């Protein structure tokens, strides 16, 4: 199955974060190392922008022997769709480049759940029970194409999938969950506090077990609960919440536009 990893270097909160050194390697290289352990991902493609700021990321993809597609910086839905068209597939996986603790086993389980349930769109973050930063989305290419053709709201163009999961009357939606709710844990990298936590986890676990698991991380946090406090004051989905404000402005402009 094709997996597309969205990434760019022009992050507002922590510029260049995907290339920030993590135990001597760029953060996104550490994430790709983990993604390559997935049994369900047969092809991995990084989707970045055509901006010159993303040239180093494209070069890194070449060094890592990972495919790289370059498209629109701001219309991420278009970038993602055009990337997906390069390798036709019925279903595909969406991942983001700010998740260096990505869990290959969880990705595989989410894909299996999606396929066995015959869903159009599946996520483990709609009703979150996993740590923020282990998000996985799986969906049909045909549904992605419909979103690309019809989506207009800024949040739908920037975040790729809201057009799908906000239409349960149109699409068969799957929500993959676990019994233990760990959604209060934050393992994504938006800012410096997040990166400090990730760096501490890698420093503690990677040298003796490079393929450390989610269970290993949970055990570490149980032994050292102070680590989880590093970024405990930050909220989930800050970027998406910002896009919703842009949606309101978009709607106001449409209402104010002359009718005719």
C-alpha positions in Angstrom: 0.0 0.0 0.0 1.2 3.5 -0.8 1.8 5.8 2.2 2.3 9.5 1.7 4.2 11.4 4.3 3.5 15.2 4.3 6.4 17.3 5.3 7.8 20.8 4.8 10.6 22.9 6.3 8.6 26.2 6.7 6.9 25.3 9.9 5.8 28.4 11.8 6.2 27.2 15.4 9.5 25.3 14.9 11.1 26.2 11.5 13.0 23.4 9.9 11.8 20.9 12.5 11.7 17.9 10.1 15.5 18.3 9.5 16.3 19.1 13.1 19.0 16.6 14.3 17.7 13.8 16.5 20.6 11.7 17.8 22.7 12.8 14.8 20.1 12.2 12.1 17.3 14.5 10.7 14.1 14.0 12.6 12.2 12.9 9.5 14.9 10.3 8.8 14.2 8.8 12.2 10.5 8.7 11.4 11.2 7.1 8.0 13.4 4.5 9.7 10.4 3.5 11.8 7.9 3.6 8.9 10.0 1.1 7.0 9.2 -1.5 9.6 5.5 -1.5 8.5 4.5 -4.7 6.8 1.5 -3.0 5.1 3.4 -0.1 3.5 4.8 -1.2 0.2 5.8 2.2 -1.1 6.6 5.4 0.9 6.4 8.8 -0.8 7.3 12.1 0.8 5.1 15.0 -0.4 6.7 18.4 0.1 6.4 21.8 -1.6 8.1 23.4 -4.5 9.5 26.2 -2.3 13.2 26.6 -2.2 13.1 26.1 1.6 12.2 22.5 0.9 15.1 21.8 -1.4 17.2 20.3 1.5 14.3 17.9 2.3 14.1 16.8 -1.3 17.8 16.2 -1.2 17.5 14.2 2.0 14.8 12.0 0.4 17.3 11.2 -2.4 20.0 10.3 0.1 17.5 8.0 1.9 16.3 6.4 -1.3 12.7 7.6 -0.6 10.5 9.0 -3.4 9.7 12.7 -3.2 6.8 14.6 -4.8 6.8 18.4 -4.8 3.7 20.4 -5.2 1.7 23.4 -3.7 2.9 24.7 -0.3 -0.6 26.0 0.8 -3.0 23.8 -1.1 -1.9 20.6 0.6 -5.0 18.7 -0.7 -3.8 19.3 -4.2 -0.2 18.4 -3.3 -1.4 15.1 -1.7 -3.7 14.2 -4.6 -1.1 14.9 -7.3 1.4 12.8 -5.3 -1.1 9.9 -5.0 -1.8 10.0 -8.8 1.9 9.1 -9.5 1.4 5.6 -8.0 -2.3 4.5 -8.7 -3.7 2.6 -5.8 -7.2 1.8 -4.4 -6.3 2.7 -0.8 -3.6 4.8 0.7 -2.2 5.9 4.0 -1.7 9.5 5.1 1.0 10.4 7.6 2.6 13.7 8.7 6.3 14.5 9.1 6.0 15.8 12.7 5.6 12.3 14.2 9.0 10.7 14.9 7.6 8.1 17.2 5.3 6.7 14.5 4.3 3.1 15.4 4.5 0.7 12.4 2.5 -1.9 14.2 -0.3 0.6 14.8 -0.2 1.6 11.2 -0.6 -2.0 10.1 -3.5 -2.6 12.5 -5.3 0.5 11.3 -4.9 -0.5 7.6 -6.2 -4.1 8.5 -9.2 -2.6 10.3 -9.9 -0.3 7.3 -9.7 -3.1 4.7 -11.7 -5.7 6.8 -14.4 -3.2 7.5 -14.7 -2.0 3.8 -14.5 1.6 4.9 -14.0 4.6 2.7 -12.1 6.5 5.4 -10.5 5.2 8.6 -8.6 7.0 11.3 -7.3 6.3 14.8 -7.7 9.9 15.7 -11.4 10.7 15.2 -12.2 9.4 18.6 -8.6 9.5 20.0 -7.4 6.9 22.4 -3.7 6.8 21.2 -1.1 9.4 22.0 -1.1 12.5 19.8 1.6 11.8 17.3 0.6 8.3 16.4 -2.2 9.4 14.0 -2.9 7.2 11.0 -5.4 7.9 8.2 -6.4 5.3 5.5 -8.8 6.1 2.7 -9.8 5.2 -0.9 -8.2 7.2 -3.7 -11.6 7.7 -5.3 -12.7 9.5 -2.1 -9.6 11.6 -2.1 -10.3 12.6 -5.7 -13.8 13.7 -4.8 -12.4 15.8 -2.0 -9.9 17.4 -4.4 -12.6 18.2 -6.9 -15.2 19.6 -4.4 -13.4 20.9 -1.3 -13.4 24.7 -0.9 -12.9 25.6 2.8 -9.4 26.5 3.8 -9.3 23.8 6.4 -10.3 21.2 3.8 -7.5 22.3 1.4 -4.8 22.6 4.1 -5.6 19.4 6.1 -6.5 17.0 3.2 -9.2 14.8 4.9 -11.8 17.0 6.8 -13.9 16.9 3.6 -14.2 13.1 4.1 -14.7 12.6 7.8 -17.2 15.5 8.1 -19.5 13.7 5.7 -20.5 10.4 7.4 -23.8 10.4 5.4 -21.7 10.2 2.2 -18.7 8.1 3.3 -18.4 4.9 5.3 -16.2 6.1 8.3 -14.1 3.8 10.4 -12.7 4.7 13.8 -9.9 2.5 15.1 -9.6 2.7 18.9 -8.0 0.9 21.9 -9.4 0.1 25.3 -6.9 2.2 27.2 -7.2 5.9 26.6 -3.7 7.5 26.1 -4.9 10.5 24.1 -3.7 12.8 26.8 -0.1 12.0 25.8 1.5 14.4 23.3 4.2 12.8 21.1 3.9 15.1 18.0 6.4 17.9 17.3 5.0 21.4 16.9 7.4 23.4 19.0 10.6 23.3 21.1 8.9 21.7 24.1 7.7 18.8 22.0 11.1 18.3 20.5 12.7 18.2 23.9 10.4 15.4 24.9 11.1 13.4 21.7 14.8 13.9 22.2 14.7 12.6 25.7 12.8 9.5 24.6 15.2 8.7 21.8 18.2 9.3 24.1 16.8 6.9 26.7 15.7 4.1 24.3 17.3 4.2 20.9 21.0 3.4 21.8 20.0 0.0 23.2 16.9 -0.7 21.1 16.6 1.2 17.8 13.3 -0.5 17.1 11.8 0.6 20.4 8.0 0.3 20.6 5.1 2.3 21.9 5.1 -0.1 24.9 8.7 0.8 25.6 7.8 4.5 25.6 4.9 4.0 28.0 7.2 2.0 30.3 9.8 4.8 30.1 7.2 7.5 31.0 6.0 5.4 33.9 9.6 5.3 35.2 10.2 9.0 34.5 6.8 10.7 34.8 8.5 14.1 34.7 9.1 13.6 31.0 5.5 13.8 30.0 5.3 17.2 31.8 7.7 18.8 29.3 4.8 19.6 26.9 1.8 18.8 29.0 0.5 22.4 28.7 0.1 22.2 24.9 -3.2 21.5 23.2 -4.0 19.0 20.5 -4.6 20.0 16.8 -3.5 23.6 17.1 -2.9 23.9 13.3 -6.4 22.6 12.5 -8.0 25.0 15.0 -6.3 27.9 13.2 -7.7 26.7 9.9 -11.2 26.7 11.3 -10.8 30.4 11.9 -9.8 30.8 8.3 -13.0 28.9 7.4 -15.0 31.6 9.2 -13.3 34.4 7.3 -13.9 32.5 4.1 -17.6 32.2 4.8 -17.8 35.9 5.8 -16.3 36.9 2.5 -18.7 34.7 0.5 -21.7 36.3 2.4 -20.3 39.7 1.6 -19.7 39.0 -2.1 -22.2 40.6 -4.6 -24.8 38.2 -5.7 -25.6 37.9 -9.4 
